[in-house]
């Protein structure tokens, strides 16, 4: 084996060992301190397992955020105002679903997989690769348009998020941010 290949394999082995050591710590990060996103709120509202006929009805309906607030007013009495707005915004941005997604929803356990990611999921899974979630997202107070404008910067333009996901992220973030510093776990500050 030549020297260069031997060094490459040694580096790969060291990186693998380091990653194996970090994975348990990373898997234990808990993002439940963040306000719930629309997908989570919808699934909680519909129960476990979700009522498939009600889920289909929601998945086939197009409404504005205000119309969703009104349509769900009776069902969301156990949610606070921010949660109601988060759910209504999620539904307004993401519904109706395509027919193939609706069919997947009706399979056992399909709802959690087939519903579009919500703002909390997007923030948690997309923001932390490049910078602190705390300083870049959790402490920001922006309008929907300001959040959408953020995606125009060169490094954000390259993110693998659809226009719909960016819209969802912007609405969730406008409704739920900024968070109070004391509500964020110390390990995730700054």
N, C-alpha and C positions, 0 to 999 in steps of 0.2 A: 504494500500500500504506500503510495507516495506521501510525502510530508504534508502537503497542502490538504489532501483528503483526510489524513489522520487528524489534523487540527480541526477541520470542519466537523468531523464526527465527535470529537472531544467537546467542542463548543455546543453542539446539538445535545449531547448527553447532559452537560452542565445546565443548559437552559431547561431541559425536560425535568430535571430534578428540582430546579427552582420553581418552575410552574406547578409541579406536583405539590410542593410545599405551600404554595399560595392559594391553590384552588379551594381547600377547605375554608380558608379565611374569607375569600371572595364569595363563596356560596352562602356564607352566614350573614352577609350584609342584608339588613332588613329595611325595606323602603316603605313600610307601613306608616311611618311618621308623616309621609307626604299625603296630602288630601287625596281621597279616592278619585279615580277617573270614571268616566261615563260607562265604560264596559263593566267595571266592577259593580257600580251602582245598579246598572240594569240587571245583571245576573242576580244580585241580592234581592232586588225588587221582585223578580219573577220566581224566586225560590229555587230549591235544589231537589230534584232536577227541575229546570225551568219548564213552565207551561208552554208546550210546543205550539199550540194554536195561538196563544197570545204573542209568543216570540215571532211567529210567522207574520202575524198582523202588523206588528211593529216593523219588522224587517222589510215589509212591502210598502210602507207608508212614507210619503215625503211630506214634511211639514217644516215650517220655520221654527226657530227657537221659541218664539212667543207662542206659537200654536202647540208645540210639544209641552211647554209649561202648563198651558191650559188643559190639554188632553190628559196629562198625567197628574193633575192637581189632587185628585182624590187618592190615587195610589201612592203618592209621595209624601203623605202627611207625616211620616216618621223621619223624613230627611230635613235637614236644615236648609235655609235659603240658598247657600252656596252649593250644596249638593244638588238641589233641584236645578239650579242654573247649569251646573256641570253636566248633569244628565241630559237636560234639554239641548244644550249645545252639542254634545256628543251625537245625539240622535239627529239633529238638524244637519250636521256635517256629514254623517256616515250613512244615513238611510235615504232612500231604499237601498237594499243590497242587491247585487246581481243574483239571478236565478240559481246559478251554481252554488253560491254562498248560502242561499236560503235552504237549498237541499242539504248541504253539509250541516247546517244548524240543527236539522231535525234528526240527525243521527245521534245515537247515545253518546253524550259527552261532547258533541260537536259544537255547542254554543260557545264554550270557552275558547275553542280553537278558531272557529270561523268568523267570530265578530272581529271587526277591525280593532287594532290597538288603540288604546285611549291615551290621553295626554300624559298621564303619570307613567305609563309603560314607555311611551316614546322618550320622555325626558330621562327616565332612568336608564334606558338602553342605548340612547344615542348621544347624550351630552357628555358623559363621563370619559369617553375615549380621548378627548382632547383637552378638557379642562375641568376644573372643580364644578360639580353640580351646584354647590352652595353659592359661589360667587357669580356663576354664569346664568343661573336659572332661579334658584330658590329666593334670592334677595332682590330680584328685579320686579319693578312695577311698571308695566308697559301696556299699551293698548293692543288690540288685536293687530292693527296695521303695523305697529312698531315691532311686534314679534314676527310678523310676516316679512318686514323689511330686513330683519336680522338674517334671514335666509338668503338675502341678496349678496352678502359679503362673499368673497371668493372661497374661503374655506368652508362656509356653510352651504354654498351652492353645490358642492360636491357630495353632500350627504345623500345617502340612498333612502330618501323619504319621498313619497309621492306628494303631489299638491294637496291631496285630501288629508294626508297625515300631517302636513305642515299647517293646514287650516285647523285641524283638531288640536295640535300642539298649541297653536296661538290662542284658541278659545279657552282651553284648559288653563293655560298659563295666565291669561288675563283675569280669569275668574278666581284662581286659587293662589296667585302670587302677589306680593311677596309674603314669605313666611317670617315669623318672628324667630330671631336667632335662638332663643331658648327652646323652640319646638324642633330644632334640628339636632340630631345626636352629635355630641362633641367630635367624634371621629370623622364626621363628614363636613365640618365647618372649615372654611378657607381652603 
